[in-house]
Amino acid sequence: MTLRRRALSAARCGATLVELLVALGIASLVIAVIVLAHRALTRQIEQLGRDHRTAERIDTTLDELRNALQSLYIPGPDPECGLTLEQSSTNLVRLQFCRWTVATASPANRSPAASLEQVTIRYDETTPADLLIVRRRLTGPAAFDPDTTNRLPRAWPALRIHLRDGETWKTEWNPPATDNPNVPRPDAARIQLLETPAYPGAAERVASETIVIIPSGLSVTSTLLRAGTSLR
C-alpha cells in the first residue's frame, strides 16, 4: 500500500514539472513576441521622427526662400541691386538680389514706410549645413544699421535654384552692364532640394521642389530710389 502511494505521489510530481516546463515555454514565447513587437514599434517611431524632421527641414528652407523671392525687385541697371545667381553642379553658392520691405506703422508714424534692401542667400563656409540670409538696408534710416543675418541651422544641405527669363530656365544669372537700358528680369524661380546620392555616380533625386512667381519690378534705377540718403 505504501509503495503504491509513493508511486502515485511521484507521478503527480512528474506531471507538475511537465506543466511547469510548458508554462515556462509559453511565457518565453510571449516575452519574445513582446520584445520583437517593441523593437518594431521603436523602429517605426524613430522612422516617423526622421520623416518629421526631414519634412520640417524642407518646409523651413522652402518657406524662407519663397518669402524672400516673392518680393524680389529688379530696378534699372545698378551693380548694387543687380540679380546674381551662382551655384556649383550640386549646390547653391550665392543668390543676391534686392527686394522691397514695408515697415510696420508706429504710433508716431501711422503710414508704413517702404524701404529697399539687398538680400544675399548662401551657405555658411564654416558650417556648411547652415543657410545664411543676409539683409542690408539701402534706403531709409535703417541704411545706417549693420547687416542682419538670419541663420537657418536646420536648412536643407543641397539646394539648387533655376530662374526663368520668360523662355528658358537658367542656373546662372549675372548682373547686366550698367549701360544696359533693358534689364532682364526673371518671371519665376524654381527651388529644388536635392537628396544626397546613395553612392558616387548615382542618379540625382529631388526631395522637394516649388515654383515661385516673381512680380515685375518698376523700371527706375535704384540710384534714384536712394537719392537723398547717405549710404555706405
ROSE-4610 file (N, C-alpha, C; in Angstrom, 1 decimal, always signed):
// ROSE-4610
residu = [M/M/M/T/T/T/L/L/L/R/R/R/R/R/R/R/R/R/A/A/A/L/L/L/S/S/S/A/A/A/A/A/A/R/R/R/C/C/C/G/G/G/A/A/A/T/T/T/L/L/L/V/V/V/E/E/E/L/L/L/L/L/L/V/V/V/A/A/A/L/L/L/G/G/G/I/I/I/A/A/A/S/S/S/L/L/L/V/V/V/I/I/I/A/A/A/V/V/V/I/I/I/V/V/V/L/L/L/A/A/A/H/H/H/R/R/R/A/A/A/L/L/L/T/T/T/R/R/R/Q/Q/Q/I/I/I/E/E/E/Q/Q/Q/L/L/L/G/G/G/R/R/R/D/D/D/H/H/H/R/R/R/T/T/T/A/A/A/E/E/E/R/R/R/I/I/I/D/D/D/T/T/T/T/T/T/L/L/L/D/D/D/E/E/E/L/L/L/R/R/R/N/N/N/A/A/A/L/L/L/Q/Q/Q/S/S/S/L/L/L/Y/Y/Y/I/I/I/P/P/P/G/G/G/P/P/P/D/D/D/P/P/P/E/E/E/C/C/C/G/G/G/L/L/L/T/T/T/L/L/L/E/E/E/Q/Q/Q/S/S/S/S/S/S/T/T/T/N/N/N/L/L/L/V/V/V/R/R/R/L/L/L/Q/Q/Q/F/F/F/C/C/C/R/R/R/W/W/W/T/T/T/V/V/V/A/A/A/T/T/T/A/A/A/S/S/S/P/P/P/A/A/A/N/N/N/R/R/R/S/S/S/P/P/P/A/A/A/A/A/A/S/S/S/L/L/L/E/E/E/Q/Q/Q/V/V/V/T/T/T/I/I/I/R/R/R/Y/Y/Y/D/D/D/E/E/E/T/T/T/T/T/T/P/P/P/A/A/A/D/D/D/L/L/L/L/L/L/I/I/I/V/V/V/R/R/R/R/R/R/R/R/R/L/L/L/T/T/T/G/G/G/P/P/P/A/A/A/A/A/A/F/F/F/D/D/D/P/P/P/D/D/D/T/T/T/T/T/T/N/N/N/R/R/R/L/L/L/P/P/P/R/R/R/A/A/A/W/W/W/P/P/P/A/A/A/L/L/L/R/R/R/I/I/I/H/H/H/L/L/L/R/R/R/D/D/D/G/G/G/E/E/E/T/T/T/W/W/W/K/K/K/T/T/T/E/E/E/W/W/W/N/N/N/P/P/P/P/P/P/A/A/A/T/T/T/D/D/D/N/N/N/P/P/P/N/N/N/V/V/V/P/P/P/R/R/R/P/P/P/D/D/D/A/A/A/A/A/A/R/R/R/I/I/I/Q/Q/Q/L/L/L/L/L/L/E/E/E/T/T/T/P/P/P/A/A/A/Y/Y/Y/P/P/P/G/G/G/A/A/A/A/A/A/E/E/E/R/R/R/V/V/V/A/A/A/S/S/S/E/E/E/T/T/T/I/I/I/V/V/V/I/I/I/I/I/I/P/P/P/S/S/S/G/G/G/L/L/L/S/S/S/V/V/V/T/T/T/S/S/S/T/T/T/L/L/L/L/L/L/R/R/R/A/A/A/G/G/G/T/T/T/S/S/S/L/L/L/R/R/R]
num = [1/1/1/2/2/2/3/3/3/4/4/4/5/5/5/6/6/6/7/7/7/8/8/8/9/9/9/10/10/10/11/11/11/12/12/12/13/13/13/14/14/14/15/15/15/16/16/16/17/17/17/18/18/18/19/19/19/20/20/20/21/21/21/22/22/22/23/23/23/24/24/24/25/25/25/26/26/26/27/27/27/28/28/28/29/29/29/30/30/30/31/31/31/32/32/32/33/33/33/34/34/34/35/35/35/36/36/36/37/37/37/38/38/38/39/39/39/40/40/40/41/41/41/42/42/42/43/43/43/44/44/44/45/45/45/46/46/46/47/47/47/48/48/48/49/49/49/50/50/50/51/51/51/52/52/52/53/53/53/54/54/54/55/55/55/56/56/56/57/57/57/58/58/58/59/59/59/60/60/60/61/61/61/62/62/62/63/63/63/64/64/64/65/65/65/66/66/66/67/67/67/68/68/68/69/69/69/70/70/70/71/71/71/72/72/72/73/73/73/74/74/74/75/75/75/76/76/76/77/77/77/78/78/78/79/79/79/80/80/80/81/81/81/82/82/82/83/83/83/84/84/84/85/85/85/86/86/86/87/87/87/88/88/88/89/89/89/90/90/90/91/91/91/92/92/92/93/93/93/94/94/94/95/95/95/96/96/96/97/97/97/98/98/98/99/99/99/100/100/100/101/101/101/102/102/102/103/103/103/104/104/104/105/105/105/106/106/106/107/107/107/108/108/108/109/109/109/110/110/110/111/111/111/112/112/112/113/113/113/114/114/114/115/115/115/116/116/116/117/117/117/118/118/118/119/119/119/120/120/120/121/121/121/122/122/122/123/123/123/124/124/124/125/125/125/126/126/126/127/127/127/128/128/128/129/129/129/130/130/130/131/131/131/132/132/132/133/133/133/134/134/134/135/135/135/136/136/136/137/137/137/138/138/138/139/139/139/140/140/140/141/141/141/142/142/142/143/143/143/144/144/144/145/145/145/146/146/146/147/147/147/148/148/148/149/149/149/150/150/150/151/151/151/152/152/152/153/153/153/154/154/154/155/155/155/156/156/156/157/157/157/158/158/158/159/159/159/160/160/160/161/161/161/162/162/162/163/163/163/164/164/164/165/165/165/166/166/166/167/167/167/168/168/168/169/169/169/170/170/170/171/171/171/172/172/172/173/173/173/174/174/174/175/175/175/176/176/176/177/177/177/178/178/178/179/179/179/180/180/180/181/181/181/182/182/182/183/183/183/184/184/184/185/185/185/186/186/186/187/187/187/188/188/188/189/189/189/190/190/190/191/191/191/192/192/192/193/193/193/194/194/194/195/195/195/196/196/196/197/197/197/198/198/198/199/199/199/200/200/200/201/201/201/202/202/202/203/203/203/204/204/204/205/205/205/206/206/206/207/207/207/208/208/208/209/209/209/210/210/210/211/211/211/212/212/212/213/213/213/214/214/214/215/215/215/216/216/216/217/217/217/218/218/218/219/219/219/220/220/220/221/221/221/222/222/222/223/223/223/224/224/224/225/225/225/226/226/226/227/227/227/228/228/228/229/229/229/230/230/230/231/231/231/232/232/232]
x = [+0.8/+0.0/+0.9/+1.9/+2.8/+3.5/+3.9/+4.6/+3.7/+2.5/+1.5/+1.4/+1.3/+1.1/+2.3/+3.5/+4.7/+4.8/+4.3/+4.3/+3.3/+2.1/+1.2/+1.7/+2.4/+2.9/+4.0/+4.9/+5.9/+5.3/+4.2/+3.5/+3.0/+2.4/+1.8/+2.9/+4.1/+5.2/+5.7/+5.8/+6.2/+5.3/+4.0/+3.0/+3.2/+3.4/+3.5/+4.8/+5.9/+7.1/+6.9/+6.2/+5.9/+5.1/+4.0/+3.2/+4.0/+4.9/+5.7/+6.6/+7.2/+8.1/+7.3/+6.1/+5.2/+4.8/+4.5/+4.2/+5.4/+6.6/+7.8/+8.0/+7.8/+8.0/+7.0/+5.7/+4.7/+5.1/+5.5/+5.9/+7.1/+8.1/+9.2/+8.8/+7.9/+7.4/+6.7/+5.9/+5.1/+6.1/+7.1/+8.1/+8.9/+9.2/+9.9/+9.1/+7.8/+6.9/+6.8/+6.7/+6.6/+7.8/+9.0/+10.3/+10.4/+10.0/+10.1/+9.1/+7.9/+6.9/+7.4/+8.0/+8.6/+9.7/+10.6/+11.6/+11.1/+10.1/+9.5/+8.8/+8.1/+7.4/+8.4/+9.5/+10.6/+11.2/+11.5/+12.0/+11.0/+9.7/+8.7/+8.6/+8.7/+8.7/+9.9/+11.1/+12.3/+12.2/+11.6/+11.5/+10.5/+9.4/+8.4/+9.1/+10.0/+10.7/+11.6/+12.3/+13.2/+12.4/+11.3/+10.4/+9.9/+9.6/+9.1/+10.2/+11.4/+12.5/+12.8/+12.8/+13.0/+12.0/+10.7/+9.7/+9.8/+10.2/+10.4/+11.6/+12.7/+13.8/+13.4/+12.6/+12.1/+11.2/+10.2/+9.3/+10.0/+10.9/+11.7/+12.5/+13.2/+14.0/+13.2/+12.2/+11.3/+10.6/+10.1/+9.3/+10.2/+11.4/+12.3/+12.7/+13.0/+13.3/+12.1/+11.0/+9.8/+9.4/+9.5/+9.2/+10.1/+11.4/+12.4/+12.2/+12.0/+11.9/+10.6/+9.5/+8.3/+8.3/+9.2/+9.3/+10.5/+11.2/+12.4/+12.0/+13.0/+12.8/+14.0/+13.8/+15.0/+14.8/+15.5/+15.4/+16.2/+16.4/+17.3/+18.7/+19.6/+20.9/+21.6/+22.0/+22.7/+23.5/+24.8/+25.5/+25.2/+24.7/+24.4/+23.1/+22.2/+21.0/+20.8/+21.9/+21.7/+21.6/+20.7/+20.5/+21.7/+22.1/+23.2/+22.9/+23.1/+22.9/+24.1/+24.8/+26.0/+25.7/+26.1/+25.9/+26.8/+27.2/+28.0/+27.1/+27.6/+26.8/+25.8/+26.1/+25.2/+24.7/+25.1/+24.6/+24.7/+23.9/+23.9/+25.1/+25.7/+26.9/+26.4/+25.7/+25.2/+24.1/+23.1/+21.9/+21.8/+21.9/+21.8/+20.9/+20.0/+19.0/+18.6/+17.7/+17.1/+15.6/+15.1/+13.6/+13.1/+11.8/+11.1/+10.6/+10.7/+10.1/+9.3/+8.2/+7.3/+7.4/+7.9/+8.0/+6.6/+6.4/+5.1/+4.9/+3.7/+3.4/+3.5/+4.0/+4.1/+3.2/+3.0/+2.1/+2.6/+3.9/+4.5/+4.3/+4.4/+4.3/+3.2/+2.0/+0.9/+1.0/+1.7/+1.8/+3.1/+3.0/+4.2/+5.0/+6.4/+7.3/+7.9/+8.1/+8.7/+10.2/+11.0/+12.5/+13.0/+14.2/+14.8/+16.0/+16.1/+17.2/+17.8/+19.1/+19.8/+19.8/+19.5/+19.4/+20.5/+21.3/+22.3/+22.0/+21.8/+21.5/+22.7/+23.3/+24.4/+24.6/+25.3/+25.6/+26.9/+26.9/+28.0/+29.2/+30.4/+31.6/+32.1/+32.0/+32.5/+31.5/+30.2/+29.2/+28.4/+28.8/+28.1/+26.6/+26.2/+24.8/+23.9/+24.4/+23.7/+23.5/+22.2/+21.9/+21.8/+22.5/+22.5/+21.7/+20.9/+20.2/+20.6/+21.4/+22.0/+21.2/+20.7/+20.0/+20.7/+20.8/+21.4/+20.4/+20.0/+19.1/+19.8/+19.2/+19.7/+19.1/+17.9/+17.2/+16.6/+16.4/+15.7/+16.8/+16.3/+17.2/+17.9/+17.3/+17.9/+19.1/+19.4/+20.6/+21.8/+21.8/+23.0/+23.2/+22.2/+22.3/+23.2/+23.9/+24.7/+23.8/+24.4/+23.7/+23.1/+21.9/+21.3/+21.4/+21.7/+21.8/+20.8/+20.1/+19.2/+19.8/+20.1/+20.8/+19.7/+19.7/+18.9/+19.7/+19.8/+20.7/+20.1/+18.8/+18.1/+17.7/+18.5/+18.2/+18.6/+18.0/+18.3/+19.7/+20.6/+22.0/+22.3/+21.5/+21.8/+20.6/+20.9/+19.9/+20.3/+19.3/+19.6/+18.4/+18.7/+17.7/+17.8/+16.7/+16.6/+15.8/+16.2/+15.5/+15.0/+13.8/+13.2/+13.2/+13.8/+13.9/+12.7/+11.6/+10.5/+10.4/+11.5/+11.6/+12.2/+13.4/+14.1/+14.5/+14.8/+15.3/+16.8/+17.3/+18.8/+19.3/+20.5/+21.1/+22.1/+22.4/+23.3/+22.6/+22.9/+22.4/+23.4/+23.8/+24.7/+24.1/+24.6/+24.1/+24.4/+23.5/+23.7/+24.7/+25.2/+26.1/+25.3/+26.1/+25.4/+24.8/+25.3/+24.8/+23.7/+23.2/+22.2/+20.8/+20.1/+18.8/+17.7/+17.9/+16.9/+17.4/+17.0/+17.5/+16.6/+17.3/+16.5/+15.9/+14.7/+14.0/+13.5/+13.7/+13.1/+11.7/+10.8/+9.4/+9.0/+10.0/+9.7/+11.0/+11.0/+12.1/+11.7/+12.5/+12.2/+13.3/+12.8/+13.7/+13.6/+14.8/+14.9/+15.8/+15.3/+16.1/+16.5/+17.8/+18.4/+18.7/+18.5/+18.9/+20.3/+21.0/+22.4/+22.4/+23.3/+23.4/+23.8/+23.1/+23.4/+24.8/+25.4/+26.7/+27.2/+28.6/+29.1/+28.6/+28.1/+27.6/+26.2/+25.5/+24.1/+23.3/+22.1/+21.2/+20.8/+20.7/+20.2/+18.7/+18.4/+17.0/+16.6/+15.4/+14.9/+14.0/+14.3/+13.5/+12.2/+12.3/+11.1/+11.4/+10.4/+10.6/+9.4/+9.6/+8.5/+8.8/+7.8/+8.0/+7.4/+8.2/+7.8/+7.6/+6.4/+6.2/+6.8/+7.6/+8.3/+7.6/+7.1/+6.4/+7.4/+6.9/+7.8/+8.1/+9.4/+9.8/+9.5/+9.7/+9.5/+10.7/+10.6/+11.7/+12.3/+12.8/+13.6/+14.8/+15.8/+17.1/+17.1/+17.8/+17.9/+18.7/+19.5/+20.2/+19.2/+18.2/+17.2/+16.4/+16.2/+15.4/+16.2/+17.5/+18.3/+18.8/+18.3/+18.7/+18.3/+19.2/+18.9/+19.3/+19.8/+20.2/+21.7/+22.3/+23.8/+24.0/+24.6/+24.7/+26.2/+26.4/+27.7/+28.2]
y = [-1.2/+0.0/+1.3/+1.2/+2.3/+2.6/+1.5/+1.6/+2.2/+1.8/+2.4/+3.9/+4.3/+5.8/+6.6/+6.0/+6.6/+6.8/+5.7/+5.8/+6.9/+6.9/+7.9/+9.3/+9.5/+10.8/+11.2/+10.3/+10.6/+10.9/+10.3/+10.6/+12.0/+12.3/+13.7/+14.7/+14.5/+15.4/+15.6/+14.4/+14.5/+15.3/+15.1/+15.9/+17.4/+17.7/+19.1/+19.7/+19.0/+19.5/+19.7/+18.8/+18.9/+20.2/+20.4/+21.6/+22.8/+22.8/+24.0/+24.3/+23.3/+23.5/+24.0/+23.5/+24.0/+25.5/+25.8/+27.2/+28.1/+27.6/+28.5/+28.7/+27.6/+27.7/+28.7/+28.7/+29.6/+31.0/+31.2/+32.5/+33.1/+32.2/+32.7/+33.1/+32.4/+32.7/+34.0/+34.2/+35.5/+36.7/+36.5/+37.5/+37.8/+36.8/+37.0/+37.8/+37.5/+38.2/+39.7/+39.9/+41.3/+42.1/+41.4/+42.1/+42.5/+41.5/+41.8/+42.9/+42.9/+43.9/+45.3/+45.3/+46.6/+47.1/+46.3/+46.7/+47.3/+46.6/+47.0/+48.4/+48.5/+49.8/+50.9/+50.6/+51.6/+52.0/+51.1/+51.5/+52.3/+52.0/+52.8/+54.2/+54.3/+55.6/+56.5/+55.8/+56.5/+57.0/+56.1/+56.5/+57.6/+57.6/+58.7/+60.0/+59.9/+61.1/+61.6/+60.7/+61.2/+61.8/+61.2/+61.8/+63.1/+63.3/+64.6/+65.6/+65.3/+66.2/+66.6/+65.6/+65.9/+66.9/+66.6/+67.5/+68.9/+69.0/+70.3/+71.0/+70.3/+71.0/+71.5/+70.7/+71.0/+72.3/+72.2/+73.4/+74.6/+74.5/+75.7/+76.4/+75.5/+76.1/+76.7/+76.0/+76.5/+77.7/+77.8/+79.0/+80.2/+80.1/+81.2/+81.7/+80.8/+81.2/+81.7/+81.1/+81.6/+83.0/+83.3/+84.6/+85.7/+85.3/+86.3/+86.5/+85.5/+85.6/+86.3/+86.1/+86.7/+88.2/+88.8/+90.3/+90.8/+89.9/+90.2/+91.4/+92.4/+93.6/+93.9/+94.1/+94.4/+95.8/+96.8/+98.2/+98.3/+99.5/+99.7/+99.2/+99.4/+99.0/+99.6/+98.8/+99.2/+98.0/+98.0/+96.8/+96.4/+97.4/+97.0/+96.3/+96.5/+95.8/+94.8/+94.5/+93.5/+92.1/+91.3/+89.9/+89.1/+88.3/+87.4/+86.0/+85.0/+83.6/+82.8/+82.2/+81.4/+80.1/+79.0/+77.7/+76.7/+75.7/+74.6/+73.6/+72.4/+71.4/+70.8/+70.9/+70.2/+71.1/+72.4/+73.2/+74.7/+75.5/+76.9/+77.5/+78.5/+79.2/+80.6/+81.3/+82.6/+83.1/+83.6/+84.3/+85.6/+86.7/+88.0/+88.9/+89.6/+90.4/+91.5/+92.4/+93.5/+93.2/+93.7/+93.5/+94.7/+94.8/+95.9/+95.3/+96.0/+95.7/+96.8/+96.5/+97.5/+97.5/+98.6/+98.6/+98.8/+98.2/+98.3/+99.7/+100.2/+101.5/+101.6/+102.8/+103.0/+104.1/+104.3/+105.4/+106.8/+107.0/+108.2/+108.4/+107.3/+107.4/+106.4/+106.9/+106.0/+105.3/+105.9/+105.3/+104.5/+103.2/+102.4/+102.8/+102.8/+103.2/+102.0/+102.1/+101.0/+101.3/+100.3/+100.5/+99.4/+99.7/+98.8/+98.1/+96.8/+96.1/+95.1/+94.9/+93.9/+92.6/+91.4/+90.1/+89.2/+88.6/+87.6/+86.3/+85.2/+83.9/+83.0/+82.4/+81.5/+80.5/+79.5/+78.6/+79.1/+78.8/+79.2/+78.4/+79.1/+78.4/+77.6/+78.0/+77.3/+76.2/+76.4/+75.4/+75.2/+74.3/+74.1/+73.8/+73.2/+72.8/+74.0/+75.1/+76.3/+77.2/+77.6/+78.5/+79.9/+80.9/+82.3/+83.2/+84.0/+85.0/+86.4/+87.1/+88.4/+89.5/+90.4/+91.6/+92.9/+93.7/+95.0/+96.1/+97.0/+98.0/+99.1/+99.5/+100.5/+101.9/+102.0/+103.2/+103.4/+104.7/+105.0/+105.0/+105.3/+105.4/+104.1/+103.0/+101.7/+101.4/+102.3/+102.1/+102.3/+102.9/+103.1/+101.9/+101.0/+99.9/+98.8/+98.0/+96.9/+95.8/+95.0/+93.9/+93.0/+92.4/+91.4/+90.1/+89.1/+87.7/+86.8/+86.1/+85.1/+83.7/+83.0/+81.7/+80.6/+79.7/+78.5/+77.3/+76.9/+75.7/+74.4/+74.4/+73.1/+73.2/+74.0/+74.1/+72.8/+72.7/+71.5/+71.7/+70.7/+70.9/+71.0/+70.6/+70.7/+71.4/+72.5/+73.4/+73.9/+73.8/+74.3/+75.2/+76.3/+77.3/+77.5/+77.5/+77.9/+79.2/+80.1/+81.4/+81.3/+81.7/+81.6/+83.0/+83.2/+84.5/+84.8/+84.0/+84.2/+83.0/+82.4/+81.3/+80.1/+80.2/+79.0/+79.2/+78.1/+78.1/+78.1/+79.0/+79.2/+78.9/+78.3/+78.0/+79.1/+80.0/+81.1/+82.4/+83.5/+84.8/+85.8/+86.7/+87.7/+89.1/+90.1/+91.4/+92.0/+92.7/+93.3/+94.5/+94.9/+96.0/+97.3/+98.2/+99.4/+100.3/+100.1/+101.0/+100.2/+99.1/+98.4/+98.9/+99.6/+100.2/+99.1/+97.9/+96.9/+95.8/+95.9/+95.0/+93.7/+92.5/+91.3/+91.0/+90.5/+90.1/+88.7/+87.9/+86.6/+86.7/+85.9/+85.9/+84.8/+83.8/+82.8/+82.1/+81.5/+80.8/+79.4/+78.4/+77.0/+76.6/+76.2/+75.8/+74.3/+73.7/+72.2/+71.9/+71.0/+70.4/+69.0/+68.8/+67.6/+66.6/+65.3/+64.3/+64.0/+63.5/+63.1/+61.8/+61.7/+60.4/+59.2/+58.1/+56.9/+56.4/+56.7/+56.3/+57.1/+57.2/+58.1/+57.6/+58.6/+58.3/+57.9/+58.0/+57.6/+58.7/+58.4/+59.4/+60.4/+61.6/+62.7/+62.6/+62.9/+62.8/+64.1/+64.6/+65.8/+65.4/+65.9/+65.6/+66.4/+67.6/+68.5/+69.7/+70.3/+71.5/+72.3/+73.6/+74.6/+75.6/+76.2/+77.3/+78.6/+79.7/+81.0/+81.9/+82.6/+83.6/+84.9/+85.5/+86.8/+88.0/+88.9/+90.0/+91.0/+91.7/+92.6/+93.8/+94.2/+95.4/+96.7/+97.8/+99.1/+99.5/+100.1/+100.5/+101.8/+101.9/+103.0/+102.5/+103.4/+103.0/+103.0/+102.1/+102.2/+103.4/+104.0/+105.2/+106.3/+106.4/+107.4/+107.1/+105.8/+105.5/+105.8/+105.8/+106.1/+107.5/+108.3/+109.8/+110.4/+111.2/+111.9/+111.2/+110.0/+109.2/+109.1/+109.1/+108.9/+107.5/+106.7/+105.3/+104.9/+103.6/+103.1/+102.8]
z = [+0.0/+0.0/+0.0/+0.8/+0.9/-0.4/-1.1/-2.4/-3.4/-3.4/-4.4/-4.2/-2.9/-2.7/-3.1/-2.9/-3.3/-4.9/-5.5/-7.0/-7.5/-6.9/-7.3/-7.0/-5.8/-5.5/-6.5/-6.9/-7.9/-9.2/-9.6/-10.9/-10.9/-9.7/-9.6/-9.7/-9.0/-9.1/-10.5/-11.3/-12.7/-13.5/-13.4/-14.1/-13.8/-12.6/-12.2/-12.9/-12.9/-13.5/-15.0/-15.7/-17.1/-17.4/-16.5/-16.7/-16.5/-15.5/-15.2/-16.4/-17.0/-18.2/-19.4/-19.6/-20.6/-20.4/-19.2/-18.8/-19.1/-18.7/-18.9/-20.4/-21.2/-22.6/-23.2/-22.8/-23.3/-22.9/-21.6/-21.2/-22.0/-22.2/-23.0/-24.4/-25.0/-26.4/-26.3/-25.3/-25.2/-25.0/-24.2/-24.0/-25.2/-26.0/-27.3/-28.2/-28.3/-29.2/-28.8/-27.5/-27.0/-27.3/-27.1/-27.4/-28.9/-29.7/-31.2/-31.6/-31.0/-31.3/-30.8/-29.6/-29.1/-30.0/-30.4/-31.3/-32.6/-33.2/-34.4/-34.2/-33.1/-32.8/-32.6/-31.9/-31.7/-33.0/-33.9/-35.2/-36.0/-35.9/-36.6/-36.1/-34.7/-34.1/-34.5/-34.6/-35.0/-36.4/-37.3/-38.7/-38.8/-38.1/-38.1/-37.7/-36.6/-36.2/-37.2/-37.9/-39.0/-40.1/-40.5/-41.5/-41.1/-39.9/-39.4/-39.5/-39.0/-39.1/-40.5/-41.4/-42.8/-43.4/-43.1/-43.6/-43.0/-41.8/-41.1/-41.8/-42.1/-42.8/-44.2/-44.9/-46.2/-46.1/-45.2/-45.1/-44.7/-43.7/-43.2/-44.4/-45.1/-46.2/-47.3/-47.7/-48.8/-48.4/-47.2/-46.7/-46.7/-46.2/-46.2/-47.6/-48.5/-49.9/-50.6/-50.4/-51.1/-50.6/-49.3/-48.8/-49.4/-49.5/-50.0/-51.5/-52.2/-53.7/-54.2/-53.4/-53.8/-53.9/-53.1/-53.1/-53.9/-54.7/-55.4/-56.3/-56.3/-57.1/-57.9/-59.2/-60.1/-60.7/-60.1/-60.7/-62.0/-62.4/-63.6/-63.4/-64.4/-64.2/-63.0/-62.1/-60.9/-60.4/-60.3/-59.8/-58.4/-57.6/-56.2/-56.1/-57.0/-57.0/-58.1/-58.8/-59.9/-59.3/-60.0/-59.6/-59.9/-59.0/-59.1/-58.6/-59.5/-59.1/-59.4/-58.4/-58.7/-57.9/-58.6/-57.9/-58.6/-57.8/-58.4/-59.0/-59.4/-60.1/-59.1/-57.8/-56.8/-55.8/-55.7/-54.6/-54.9/-54.1/-54.3/-53.7/-54.4/-53.9/-53.4/-54.2/-53.8/-54.6/-54.0/-54.7/-54.0/-54.8/-54.3/-55.2/-54.5/-55.2/-54.3/-54.8/-54.0/-53.8/-52.7/-52.5/-51.7/-51.8/-51.1/-49.8/-48.7/-47.4/-47.0/-46.2/-45.7/-44.2/-43.6/-42.1/-41.5/-40.3/-39.6/-39.1/-39.3/-38.9/-37.4/-36.9/-35.4/-35.0/-33.7/-33.3/-33.7/-33.8/-34.3/-35.8/-36.5/-37.9/-38.4/-38.6/-38.9/-40.3/-41.2/-42.6/-42.6/-42.9/-43.1/-44.2/-44.0/-45.0/-45.7/-47.0/-47.8/-47.9/-47.8/-48.0/-48.9/-49.5/-50.4/-49.6/-49.8/-49.1/-50.0/-49.8/-50.6/-49.8/-50.4/-49.8/-50.4/-49.6/-50.0/-49.3/-50.1/-49.6/-50.0/-49.0/-49.2/-48.0/-48.2/-47.1/-46.4/-45.1/-44.2/-44.6/-44.7/-45.1/-44.0/-42.7/-41.6/-41.2/-41.4/-41.0/-42.3/-43.2/-44.5/-44.4/-43.3/-43.1/-42.9/-42.5/-42.2/-43.4/-43.6/-44.7/-44.1/-44.7/-44.2/-45.2/-44.6/-45.4/-44.8/-45.5/-45.0/-45.7/-44.9/-45.4/-45.1/-46.1/-46.0/-46.4/-45.6/-45.9/-46.8/-47.9/-48.8/-48.7/-48.2/-48.1/-46.7/-46.4/-45.1/-43.9/-42.7/-41.6/-41.3/-41.6/-41.4/-42.2/-43.2/-44.1/-43.3/-42.2/-41.3/-40.4/-40.3/-39.4/-40.0/-39.2/-39.7/-40.4/-41.2/-41.8/-40.8/-41.1/-40.3/-41.0/-40.2/-40.7/-40.1/-40.9/-40.4/-40.7/-39.7/-39.8/-39.7/-40.7/-40.7/-40.4/-39.1/-38.8/-39.3/-39.6/-40.0/-41.5/-42.2/-43.6/-44.4/-45.6/-46.4/-46.9/-46.9/-47.2/-48.7/-49.6/-51.0/-51.7/-52.3/-52.8/-54.2/-55.1/-56.5/-56.9/-57.6/-58.0/-59.5/-60.2/-61.6/-61.6/-62.5/-62.8/-64.2/-64.5/-65.8/-66.4/-67.5/-68.2/-69.1/-69.0/-69.9/-70.9/-71.2/-72.2/-71.7/-71.0/-70.5/-69.1/-68.4/-67.0/-67.0/-66.2/-66.1/-64.7/-64.7/-63.4/-63.0/-63.9/-63.6/-64.0/-63.3/-63.6/-63.2/-64.1/-63.8/-64.0/-63.2/-63.3/-64.7/-65.3/-66.6/-66.5/-67.6/-67.6/-67.2/-66.6/-66.1/-67.2/-68.4/-69.5/-70.3/-69.8/-70.5/-70.0/-70.9/-70.5/-70.3/-70.9/-70.8/-69.8/-68.6/-67.6/-67.6/-67.9/-67.9/-66.5/-66.5/-65.3/-65.3/-64.3/-64.3/-63.8/-64.4/-64.0/-63.1/-62.8/-61.9/-61.4/-60.3/-59.7/-59.3/-59.7/-59.3/-58.2/-57.1/-56.0/-55.9/-55.9/-55.8/-54.6/-53.8/-52.7/-53.1/-53.2/-53.7/-52.6/-52.8/-51.9/-52.1/-51.0/-51.1/-51.8/-52.8/-53.6/-52.7/-52.9/-52.1/-52.3/-53.5/-53.8/-55.0/-55.1/-56.2/-57.6/-58.3/-59.7/-59.7/-58.5/-58.5/-59.2/-59.7/-60.3/-59.3/-59.8/-59.0/-58.7/-57.4/-57.0/-56.3/-56.5/-55.9/-54.8/-53.6/-52.4/-52.4/-52.9/-52.9/-53.8/-54.4/-55.2/-55.2/-55.5/-55.6/-56.6/-57.2/-58.2/-57.6/-57.6/-57.1/-58.2/-58.3/-59.3/-58.8/-59.7/-59.3/-60.0/-59.2/-59.8/-60.5/-61.5/-62.3/-61.4/-61.6/-60.9/-61.7/-61.0/-61.7/-62.5/-63.6/-64.5/-64.1/-62.8/-62.4/-61.8/-61.6/-61.1/-59.6/-59.0/-57.5/-57.0/-58.0/-57.6/-57.3/-58.2/-57.9/-56.6/-56.4/-55.2/-54.0/-54.1/-52.9/-52.8/-53.7/-53.8/-52.5/-51.9/-50.7/-49.5/-49.6/-48.4/-48.5/-47.3/-47.2/-46.8/-47.8/-47.6/-47.5/-47.2/-47.1/-48.6]
